Amino acid sequence: MTEVTNNKKYEYLADDPNGKVMPIMISLIIGAFFAILNETLLNIALTTLMKEFSISVSTVQWMATGFMLVMGIVIPMSAVLLQWFTTRQMFMGTMIAFTIGTIICAAAPTFPVLLAGRFLQAAGTGLLIPIIFNTFLLLFPPRRRGAVMGIVGLVIMFAPSIGPTLSGVIVEHLGWRYLFITVIPFALFSIIFANKYLINVSEVTKPKIDILSIVYSTIGFGGIVFGFSSVGNNEAGFLAPVVYISIIVAIISLVLFSFRQLKLEEPLLDIRVFKFPMYTLGVVMFVIIIMAMFASEIILPIYMQGPLALAAATAGIVLLPGSLLNGLLSPVMGGLFDKFGPRWLMIPATALLCGTMFMMTRLDMDTPLWIIVVSYILLMISVSAIMMPAETNGLNQLPKHLYPHGTAIMTTLQPVAGAIGVSAFISIMNARQSSVLEKVPNPTDPLAVNQAMVAGVELVYLIAFGFAIVALIVSLFVYRAEPKQLEEFLEEE
């Protein structure tokens, strides 16, 4: 039994009229908001950092690539860590690590010190989301999880969307160090608040830790993120040795990792969660949505600053309404999920996603700006109606002892799918652009370059349209999931 349920007649603390759930939620959400905000807070400042430390583009990109790499390494370990340490220990430890990393970044005299602080921030951020998901799954019954996960979705989507805008203001008026200095008091407040109100809700079982699994996981997930993130830093793209060697080694490691998990009595990541159909379908839809969203956040600014000749600030403003609406709608979609179930949300939302992706295949050099604004808003509406409901419905089918593994796998897939989606779609766009330019008389002509880029963007969204159709087909097989014990499920099989 967990600490929450000891000597209580309620299985979930949220069902207890005297259960103090709200302070626990506030403790977790405050920390998560500023940790996740920090992911995109630095994007605008990369040029400033290049000048400050006299470094190249490929070097400064490690502030973003390294962040995702560290997250890809630490998140798979969250499943076993959540069973070794209490909720308080995990949250306090990760927030303290994040805060120390933030202080190091704020005071960094050199770029290597800044990068070290950034990596420490990433380790804390990577572990926070699995902690929150696992805690909320233990606090709330399945019938109430949609609205709660919707609030988590608000944090996950809203924080990154305001990051670049907030970053621009801070860098312009205060300087890049204040990107970290302004976060420190909020991080400290989260630690103090959690120290007073956060209670333990998870069961500490201290399973055996398999070192070889950690090695395979680190090489596998870390290599995938590193390999795909390195595509844009090499002129040869996927043909660069550092890229394809990293990806091949990573795939081999993940295969070895998977086979080993099936043999272990206490796996690092229990991949038997994929025996639950709603979890598997939820993962498929989650990955498709992540790839579509991340790709659009990269492709659309390139398109707007290239063929449409918009300023970077204008391009950011065009995307802001959709990003903000996505975050604000997340709790609403969560409430609708609780009331009507997943099908009534996901089928219309995936149909909308298909229509939006097809609309984006028609982008050209004369597309009015309002069409892009509307298209991105529709994309973000479909994302808010699919991503968190799919994730919540999938996790709802798992027995409690698999919650840490289910949340760890889904959280790990976010940076992995993001890195794959961004690098793959940019490579497709560049390859199509090069192919078109090879057929024109003057490939250096700016008009020809822009027209070729439009052709690349169209191809990217045509492929994304295909993925959206897959998501629509998958949504037809989704039903409201109910928790099952693994033994019960295997007997039915």
Stockholm file with secondary structure:
# STOCKHOLM 1.0

chainA/1-493         MTEVTNNKKYEYLADDPNGKVMPIMISLIIGAFFAILNETLLNIALTTLMKEFSISVSTVQWMATGFMLVMGIVIPMSAVLLQWFTTRQMFMGTMIAFTIGTIICAAAPTFPVLLAGRFLQAAGTGLLIPIIFNTFLLLFPPRRRGAVMGIVGLVIMFAPSIGPTLSGVIVEHLGWRYLFITVIPFALFSIIFANKYLINVSEVTKPKIDILSIVYSTIGFGGIVFGFSSVGNNEAGFLAPVVYISIIVAIISLVLFSFRQLKLEEPLLDIRVFKFPMYTLGVVMFVIIIMAMFASEIILPIYMQGPLALAAATAGIVLLPGSLLNGLLSPVMGGLFDKFGPRWLMIPATALLCGTMFMMTRLDMDTPLWIIVVSYILLMISVSAIMMPAETNGLNQLPKHLYPHGTAIMTTLQPVAGAIGVSAFISIMNARQSSVLEKVPNPTDPLAVNQAMVAGVELVYLIAFGFAIVALIVSLFVYRAEPKQLEEFLEEE
#=GR chainA/1-493 SS CCTTTTTCSCSSGGGSTTCCHHHHHHHHHHHHHHHHHHHHHTGGGHHHHHHHHTCCHHHHTHHHHHHHHHHHHHGGGHHHHHHHSCHHHHHHHHHHHHHHHHHHHHHCSSHHHHHHHHHHHHHHHHHHHHHHHHHHHHHSCGGGHHHHHHHHHHHHHHHHHHHHHHHHHHHHHTCTTHHHHTTHHHHHHHHHHHHHHCCCCSCCCCCCCCHHHHHHHHHHHHHHHHHHHTGGGSTTGGGSHHHHHHHHHHHHHHHHHHHHHHHCSSCSSCGGGGGSHHHHHHHHHHHHHHHHHHHHHHHHHHHHHTTTCCCHHHHHHHHHHHHHHHHHHHHHHHHHHHHHCSHHHHHHHHHHHHHHHHHHTTCCTTCCHHHHHHHHHHHHHHHHHHHHHHHHHHHHTSCGGGHHHHHHHHHHHHHHHHHHHHHHHHHHHHHHHHHHHTTSSCTTCHHHHHHHHHHHHHHHHHHHHHHHHHHHHHHTTCCCCCCCCHHHHHHHC
#=GC SS_cons         CCTTTTTCSCSSGGGSTTCCHHHHHHHHHHHHHHHHHHHHHTGGGHHHHHHHHTCCHHHHTHHHHHHHHHHHHHGGGHHHHHHHSCHHHHHHHHHHHHHHHHHHHHHCSSHHHHHHHHHHHHHHHHHHHHHHHHHHHHHSCGGGHHHHHHHHHHHHHHHHHHHHHHHHHHHHHTCTTHHHHTTHHHHHHHHHHHHHHCCCCSCCCCCCCCHHHHHHHHHHHHHHHHHHHTGGGSTTGGGSHHHHHHHHHHHHHHHHHHHHHHHCSSCSSCGGGGGSHHHHHHHHHHHHHHHHHHHHHHHHHHHHHTTTCCCHHHHHHHHHHHHHHHHHHHHHHHHHHHHHCSHHHHHHHHHHHHHHHHHHTTCCTTCCHHHHHHHHHHHHHHHHHHHHHHHHHHHHTSCGGGHHHHHHHHHHHHHHHHHHHHHHHHHHHHHHHHHHHTTSSCTTCHHHHHHHHHHHHHHHHHHHHHHHHHHHHHHTTCCCCCCCCHHHHHHHC
//
